[in-house]
């Protein structure tokens, strides 16, 4: 049975549906919703009751986690399932390997563009409509690829559209987590979702190769993506509720119209059909009341509805896609972005080097090379899960060390909380292991160590890289609470750019230095840079964040002053014109 959400219906009185320490009053959310409609109540609001951070219960969060896992694997799965098809595509479309490689470049380019457009939009328009839009684009593009068998230009265009539809979901998912989880509990939800997304990177080539081998061509690989995209699109439409806090607040504001889930809309239609008989009875009663000169039930409800809807018209201001780029250049966020993007780029380099390493050094065949990716896949899943637990524990330990009591109901105000210290806690030990594993990986291959050695080091590197990426992406969302998906989009841009540059240098530097020195250099640049950045985050991160927030408030205050002055001048001009208007009219008469 599908789980109805707070935004789709009134909260249930059952114990399972009531969140912990939910207040009895219907006070509005701390994050002001766009719709100002308030529930009617005869009880006065209680100012002493805390406002819960979210009305989504544990059951709702489990449903959201499941849906996010499925949505987040689209981009990594689609990117890597394509790799075993390259020779087949070159033969079918009668083009060179370089021309087919251009389709990979196109996909990576739109991986950076997509979050700029859609993730930023989800912070203003809401998560649900953007999810439906992106997955519709993805499914249609996959269908086009399945039907296109000869046109190379169409292959390029459809591959770009496929990336456009799939690549924003990761950033939007971070926004969903920030919507429903207070900072102290985000790790538990980020762990399984990030692990699943990273696993898809490793499983993609295995699935693509197996489907192509079983079907004898590439067409069924694209049909598999059509089936996947259509299934997830239907699941999002039926079960994914709106979570954006600027739309539903903490979940207490009921959504209407197209923002409701298809399940709730269908349930409402069924309910309307069952109420037809009751409406007929009410019409009879209203006719009798009108004969006596009274006010009908419909007129009363219409009057009350109009009263409640005053000022409730939704107004959206579309955020600029450049907002995500602007985040990159703040001092505090630049540090965080390096900590998230650098290990991701390193892991990309490791994956790019796997085929040549195991083919040239260990004489693996294609199937064995595919299996060698599974150790890294296991590491990404385990790293995501364990790091999620570690993140929440680090938050609790940091809060305890400064004598702070965690607000599990309303969520902590992070302005004066050292969230940078909480997230980066213990990173020194992980960075030491990261540098040793990365340098050891290169020298183990260079010295022709037993194949189990680089495979084990791949597992360790995958676990550590996933941990860094997950932890500091969460920190990025923490320090931009009003636009979490926009912040996640800036991380996506950074890691795509850094990964593209790093992968482009793998082969030239390996040829010039050898694998041992190449990975040692990578450990020095990435690991050494992360050591400095981690120290800077702990030392200056909170101060720089406060300075940025202070400047932002000053700019907003100046903008408000300019707006007020402009309106004042316009008002004086209008009054002066009205003062002269009656004299002209009298003279004319």
C-alpha positions in Angstrom: 0.0 0.0 0.0 1.3 3.5 -0.8 2.1 5.8 2.0 0.1 9.1 2.0 2.3 12.1 3.0 1.7 15.1 5.2 1.4 17.4 2.2 -1.3 15.3 0.6 -3.6 14.9 3.5 -4.3 16.0 7.0 -2.0 14.4 9.6 -3.3 11.1 11.0 -3.9 10.6 14.7 -2.3 7.1 14.6 0.9 6.7 16.6 2.9 5.6 13.5 2.1 8.7 11.5 2.7 11.3 14.2 6.3 12.5 14.3 8.2 12.6 17.6 7.4 15.6 19.8 5.0 17.1 17.3 3.3 20.2 18.8 -0.4 20.2 19.4 -0.8 23.7 17.9 -0.9 24.5 14.2 1.8 27.1 14.3 3.3 27.9 10.9 6.7 26.5 9.9 9.8 28.5 10.7 10.5 28.5 7.0 7.6 30.6 5.7 5.6 28.7 3.1 4.5 30.5 -0.1 0.8 29.6 0.6 -0.4 31.5 3.6 -3.5 29.4 4.1 -3.7 28.2 7.7 -5.7 25.4 9.1 -8.8 26.4 11.0 -8.8 25.7 14.7 -10.7 26.8 17.7 -7.7 26.5 20.0 -5.4 29.4 20.5 -1.8 28.8 19.3 0.7 27.9 21.9 3.9 29.9 21.8 5.6 27.5 24.1 5.4 24.4 21.8 8.4 24.0 19.5 7.8 23.9 15.8 8.9 20.6 14.3 11.5 20.7 11.6 9.4 18.4 9.5 6.0 16.6 9.8 7.4 13.7 7.6 7.5 10.6 9.8 10.0 7.8 9.7 7.8 5.8 7.4 7.6 8.7 5.0 11.4 9.1 5.1 11.8 5.4 4.3 9.6 5.8 1.2 11.6 8.9 0.2 14.9 7.0 0.6 13.7 4.2 -1.6 12.5 6.6 -4.3 15.7 8.6 -4.1 17.9 5.5 -4.5 16.1 4.7 -7.8 16.2 8.2 -9.1 19.9 8.8 -8.3 21.2 5.8 -10.2 20.0 7.2 -13.5 23.0 9.3 -14.3 25.9 7.0 -13.3 24.1 4.0 -14.8 23.4 5.7 -18.1 27.0 7.0 -18.3 28.7 3.7 -17.7 26.3 1.2 -19.3 27.1 2.9 -22.6 30.9 2.1 -22.4 30.8 -1.6 -23.6 28.7 -0.4 -26.6 31.3 1.8 -28.2 32.7 -0.7 -30.8 29.2 -1.8 -31.7 28.1 1.8 -32.2 31.1 2.7 -34.3 30.3 -0.2 -36.6 26.5 0.4 -36.8 26.8 4.1 -37.5 29.8 3.7 -39.7 31.9 6.3 -38.0 35.4 6.3 -36.3 36.1 5.6 -32.7 36.9 9.2 -32.2 33.5 10.2 -33.4 31.8 7.8 -31.0 34.0 9.1 -28.2 32.5 12.5 -28.9 29.1 11.2 -27.6 30.8 10.6 -24.2 32.2 14.2 -24.2 28.7 15.5 -25.0 27.3 13.5 -22.1 29.8 14.9 -19.7 29.2 18.5 -20.9 25.5 18.2 -20.2 26.2 16.5 -16.9 27.5 19.9 -15.8 24.7 22.0 -17.6 21.7 20.0 -16.3 22.0 20.8 -12.6 22.5 24.5 -13.4 19.1 24.5 -14.9 17.0 22.0 -13.0 18.6 21.8 -9.5 18.4 25.6 -9.2 14.8 25.6 -10.4 13.8 22.9 -7.8 14.8 25.4 -5.0 12.0 27.7 -6.2 9.5 25.7 -8.1 9.6 22.6 -5.9 11.2 19.1 -6.2 8.3 17.1 -7.6 7.6 19.0 -10.9 11.4 19.1 -11.7 11.7 15.4 -11.0 8.8 14.7 -13.4 10.2 17.0 -16.0 13.7 15.6 -16.0 12.6 11.9 -16.0 10.2 12.6 -18.8 13.1 14.1 -20.9 15.3 11.1 -19.9 12.7 8.5 -20.9 11.8 10.1 -24.2 15.5 10.5 -25.1 16.2 6.8 -24.3 13.3 5.8 -26.5 14.7 7.9 -29.3 18.1 6.1 -28.9 16.4 2.7 -29.0 14.6 3.6 -32.2 17.6 5.4 -33.9 19.9 2.9 -35.6 21.6 4.9 -38.5 21.6 8.6 -37.9 24.8 9.7 -36.1 23.7 13.3 -35.6 20.5 12.0 -33.9 22.7 9.9 -31.7 24.6 13.0 -30.5 21.5 15.0 -29.9 19.6 12.2 -28.1 22.6 11.4 -25.9 22.8 15.1 -24.9 19.1 15.1 -24.0 19.5 11.8 -22.1 22.2 13.4 -20.0 20.1 16.6 -19.5 17.3 14.5 -18.1 19.4 12.3 -15.9 22.1 14.5 -14.5 20.2 16.9 -12.2 18.7 14.2 -10.0 21.7 13.9 -7.7 21.6 17.6 -6.8 17.9 17.6 -6.4 18.1 14.6 -4.1 20.4 16.6 -1.7 17.6 19.2 -1.6 15.1 16.6 -0.7 17.3 15.3 2.2 17.7 18.8 3.5 14.0 19.4 3.3 13.0 16.5 5.5 16.0 15.8 7.7 17.5 18.2 10.3 21.3 18.5 10.1 21.9 16.0 12.9 20.1 13.2 11.0 21.0 13.7 7.3 23.8 11.1 7.3 21.3 8.3 7.8 19.5 9.2 4.6 22.5 10.2 2.5 24.3 7.0 3.2 22.2 4.5 1.3 21.3 7.0 -1.5 24.9 7.9 -2.2 26.0 4.3 -1.9 23.5 3.2 -4.5 24.5 5.9 -6.9 28.2 5.0 -6.7 27.4 1.3 -7.1 25.7 2.1 -10.4 29.0 3.5 -11.7 30.6 0.1 -11.3 27.6 -2.1 -12.3 26.9 -0.1 -15.4 29.6 -1.6 -17.6 28.8 -5.2 -16.4 25.1 -4.7 -17.1 25.7 -3.1 -20.5 28.2 -5.8 -21.6 25.9 -8.6 -20.4 22.8 -7.2 -22.2 24.8 -6.6 -25.4 26.2 -10.1 -25.3 22.9 -11.7 -24.6 21.0 -9.7 -27.3 23.8 -9.6 -29.9 23.6 -5.8 -30.2 23.2 -2.5 -28.5 19.5 -1.8 -29.1 18.2 -3.7 -26.0 20.6 -1.7 -23.8 18.7 1.4 -24.7 15.3 -0.4 -24.4 16.4 -1.4 -20.9 16.9 2.3 -20.1 13.5 3.1 -21.5 11.9 0.6 -19.2 13.9 1.9 -16.2 13.1 5.5 -17.0 9.4 4.8 -17.5 9.2 2.8 -14.3 10.9 5.5 -12.2 8.8 8.2 -13.8 5.6 6.3 -12.9 6.9 5.8 -9.3 7.7 9.5 -8.9 4.3 10.5 -10.2 2.4 8.1 -8.0 4.4 8.2 -4.7 6.9 11.1 -4.5 5.5 13.9 -2.4 6.5 17.5 -2.7 9.1 18.3 0.0 10.5 21.8 -0.9 10.2 23.9 2.2 9.4 27.1 0.3 6.3 25.3 -1.0 5.0 23.2 1.9 7.0 24.6 4.8 7.8 21.7 7.2 5.1 19.6 5.5 2.1 21.2 7.3 0.9 23.1 4.3 -1.3 21.0 2.1 -0.4 21.0 -1.6 -3.1 21.3 -4.3 -3.5 20.7 -8.0 -0.5 19.3 -10.0 1.8 19.2 -6.9 -0.2 16.3 -5.4 0.8 12.8 -6.1 -1.1 10.8 -8.7 -2.2 8.5 -5.9 -3.8 11.2 -3.8 -5.5 12.7 -6.9 -7.0 9.3 -7.8 -8.1 8.8 -4.2 -9.8 12.2 -4.3 -11.6 11.3 -7.5 -12.9 8.1 -5.9 -13.9 10.0 -2.8 -15.8 12.6 -4.9 -17.8 9.8 -6.5 -18.8 8.4 -3.2 -20.0 11.9 -2.0 -22.4 12.5 -4.9 -25.3 11.2 -3.0 -24.5 13.4 0.0 -24.3 16.4 -2.3 -27.8 15.7 -3.6 -29.1 15.7 0.0 -27.3 19.0 0.7 -28.9 20.6 -2.4 -32.4 19.7 -1.1 -31.5 21.2 2.3 -30.1 24.4 0.7 -33.3 24.8 -1.4 -35.3 24.7 1.8 -33.0 27.2 3.5 -33.2 29.6 0.5 -37.0 29.6 0.7 -36.6 30.9 4.3 -34.0 33.6 3.2 -31.0 31.9 4.8 -27.4 31.4 3.5 -26.7 28.1 1.8 -23.9 25.7 2.8 -22.1 26.3 -0.5 -22.2 30.1 0.0 -20.8 29.7 3.5 -17.9 27.4 2.3 -17.2 29.7 -0.6 -17.1 32.8 1.6 -14.8 31.1 4.1 -12.6 29.8 1.3 -12.3 33.3 -0.2 -11.4 34.7 3.2 -8.7 32.1 3.8 -7.2 32.5 0.3 -6.5 36.2 0.7 -2.8 36.5 0.0 -2.3 32.8 -0.7 -1.6 33.2 -4.4 1.7 31.5 -5.1 4.5 33.7 -6.5 7.7 32.2 -7.7 10.8 34.0 -8.6 13.0 31.8 -10.8 16.6 31.6 -9.4 19.4 32.3 -11.9 21.4 29.3 -13.0 24.5 31.4 -12.4 23.8 31.2 -8.6 25.4 27.8 -8.6 28.5 29.1 -10.3 28.7 32.1 -7.9 28.9 29.6 -4.9 32.2 28.2 -6.3 34.0 31.5 -5.7 33.1 32.1 -2.0 36.1 31.4 0.3 34.4 29.0 2.6 32.6 27.0 -0.1 35.7 26.8 -2.3 37.4 24.8 0.4 34.4 22.5 0.8 34.1 22.0 -2.9 37.8 20.9 -3.2 37.3 18.3 -0.4 34.3 16.9 -2.3 35.5 17.1 -5.9 39.2 16.1 -5.5 38.6 12.5 -4.2 35.9 12.1 -6.8 38.3 13.0 -9.6 40.9 10.6 -8.2 38.4 7.8 -8.2 37.5 8.6 -11.8 41.2 8.3 -12.7 41.4 5.0 -10.9 38.4 3.7 -12.9 39.8 5.0 -16.2 43.1 3.2 -15.6 41.6 -0.2 -14.7 41.2 -1.6 -18.2 44.8 -0.9 -19.3 46.3 -2.0 -15.9 44.6 -5.4 -15.7 44.9 -6.1 -19.5 48.6 -5.1 -19.8 49.9 -6.1 -16.3 47.8 -9.1 -15.4 46.5 -10.3 -18.8 42.8 -10.1 -17.8 40.2 -10.7 -20.5 37.2 -8.3 -21.0 35.0 -10.3 -18.7 37.6 -10.3 -15.9 38.2 -6.6 -16.4 34.5 -6.0 -15.9 34.6 -8.1 -12.7 37.5 -6.0 -11.4 35.2 -3.0 -11.1 33.1 -4.9 -8.5 35.6 -4.4 -5.6 35.3 -0.7 -6.0 31.5 -1.0 -6.3 31.4 -2.8 -3.0 33.6 -0.1 -1.4 31.3 2.7 -2.6 28.2 1.0 -1.1 29.9 0.1 2.2 31.6 3.6 2.4 28.3 5.4 1.8 26.4 3.4 4.5 29.1 3.5 7.2 29.9 7.1 6.5 26.3 8.1 6.9 26.4 6.6 10.4 29.7 8.3 11.1 28.4 11.7 10.1 25.5 11.6 12.5 27.8 10.4 15.3 30.3 13.2 14.6 27.5 15.7 14.8 26.4 14.4 18.2 30.0 14.3 19.6 30.7 17.9 18.4 27.5 19.1 20.0 28.3 17.4 23.3 31.8 18.9 23.3 30.5 22.5 23.2 27.6 21.8 25.5 25.0 22.2 22.8 21.7 20.3 23.1 20.6 19.0 19.7 17.1 20.1 18.7 15.6 17.0 17.2 12.2 18.6 16.8 12.8 21.9 15.1 16.4 21.3 13.9 19.5 23.3 15.0 20.2 26.8 13.9 23.6 26.4 12.3 24.6 30.1 12.3 26.4 29.7 15.6 27.1 26.0 15.4 30.5 24.8 14.2 29.1 22.6 11.5 32.4 22.6 9.7 34.1 21.0 12.6 31.3 18.5 13.0 31.5 17.3 9.4 35.3 17.3 9.1 35.8 15.5 12.4 38.2 12.5 12.0 39.1 13.5 8.5 42.8 13.5 9.4 42.9 9.8 9.9 40.9 9.1 6.7 43.2 11.4 4.7 46.3 9.5 5.9 44.8 6.2 4.8 43.7 7.9 1.5 47.2 9.1 0.6 48.8 5.8 1.6 46.3 3.7 -0.4 46.6 5.9 -3.5 50.4 5.9 -3.6 50.4 2.2 -2.8 48.0 1.4 -5.6 50.3 2.9 -8.2 53.5 1.2 -6.9 51.8 -2.2 -6.5 50.9 -2.1 -10.1 54.3 -0.8 -11.1 56.0 -3.6 -9.2 53.7 -6.3 -10.6 52.4 -7.3 -7.1 49.7 -10.0 -6.9 46.4 -8.9 -8.4 44.7 -9.1 -5.1 46.8 -6.1 -3.8 45.5 -3.5 -6.3 42.0 -5.0 -6.0 42.0 -4.5 -2.2 43.4 -1.0 -2.5 40.6 -0.2 -5.1 38.1 -1.3 -2.4 39.8 1.0 0.2 40.0 4.0 -2.2 36.4 3.6 -3.2 35.3 3.6 0.5 37.4 6.6 1.3 36.5 8.7 -1.8 32.8 8.0 -1.2 33.1 9.1 2.4 34.8 12.4 1.5 32.4 13.2 -1.3 29.3 12.4 0.8 30.5 14.3 4.0 31.5 17.5 2.3 28.5 17.6 -0.1 26.4 17.4 3.0 28.4 20.3 4.5 27.8 22.3 1.4 24.1 21.8 1.8 24.3 22.6 5.5 25.8 26.1 4.9 23.3 26.9 2.1 20.0 25.8 3.8 17.8 28.1 1.7 19.0 26.6 -1.6 20.4 23.1 -1.0 19.9 21.9 -4.6 21.7 24.9 -6.0 24.6 24.3 -3.7 24.7 20.6 -4.7 24.7 21.8 -8.4 27.9 23.8 -7.8 29.5 20.6 -6.4 28.4 18.8 -9.6 30.0 21.4 -11.8 33.3 21.4 -9.8 33.7 17.6 -9.8 32.8 17.3 -13.5 35.4 19.9 -14.5 38.0 18.5 -12.2 37.4 14.9 -13.3 37.5 15.8 -17.0 40.8 17.6 -16.6 42.3 14.7 -14.4 41.2 11.9 -16.8 42.6 13.8 -19.8 46.0 13.8 -18.0 46.0 10.1 -17.0 47.5 8.6 -20.2 50.1 11.3 -21.0 51.4 11.4 -17.5 51.4 7.6 -17.1 53.4 7.3 -20.3 55.9 9.9 -19.1 56.2 9.0 -15.4 55.0 5.4 -15.1 52.1 4.3 -13.0 53.9 4.3 -9.7 55.1 8.0 -10.0 51.8 9.1 -11.6 49.7 7.9 -8.6 52.3 9.2 -6.2 51.9 12.6 -7.8 48.2 12.3 -7.6 48.4 11.4 -3.9 50.6 14.5 -3.4 48.3 16.9 -5.2 45.0 15.6 -4.1 46.0 14.3 -0.6 48.2 17.2 0.2 45.6 19.7 -1.0 43.0 18.0 1.1 45.2 18.1 4.2 45.6 21.9 3.8 42.0 22.4 2.9 40.8 20.3 5.9 43.0 22.4 8.2 41.6 25.7 6.7 38.0 24.5 7.0 38.5 23.8 10.7 40.5 27.0 11.3 38.6 29.6 9.2 35.5 27.9 7.8 33.0 29.1 10.3 34.4 32.7 10.4 34.4 32.9 6.6 30.8 31.6 6.5 29.7 34.2 9.0 31.4 37.0 6.9 29.6 35.8 3.8 26.2 35.7 5.5 26.9 39.2 7.0 27.7 40.6 3.5 24.6 38.9 2.1 22.4 40.5 4.7 24.0 44.0 4.1 23.4 43.6 0.3 19.8 42.6 0.9 19.3 45.6 3.2 20.7 48.0 0.6 18.5 46.5 -2.1 15.5 46.9 0.2 16.4 50.6 0.8 16.7 51.2 -2.9 13.4 49.6 -3.5 11.7 51.6 -0.8 13.2 54.9 -2.1 12.0 54.1 -5.6 8.5 53.3 -4.4 8.5 56.5 -2.3 9.4 58.6 -5.3 6.8 56.9 -7.5 4.2 57.5 -4.8 5.1 61.3 -4.5 4.9 61.6 -8.2 1.5 59.9 -8.3 0.2 62.2 -5.5 1.4 65.3 -7.3 -0.4 64.2 -10.5 -3.6 63.5 -8.7 -3.4 67.0 -7.0 -3.3 68.6 -10.4 -5.9 66.4 -12.1 -9.1 67.8 -10.5 -8.3 71.4 -11.5 -8.0 70.4 -15.1 -11.3 68.5 -14.9 -13.1 71.5 -13.3 -11.8 73.9 -15.9 -13.0 71.6 -18.7 -16.4 71.3 -17.2 
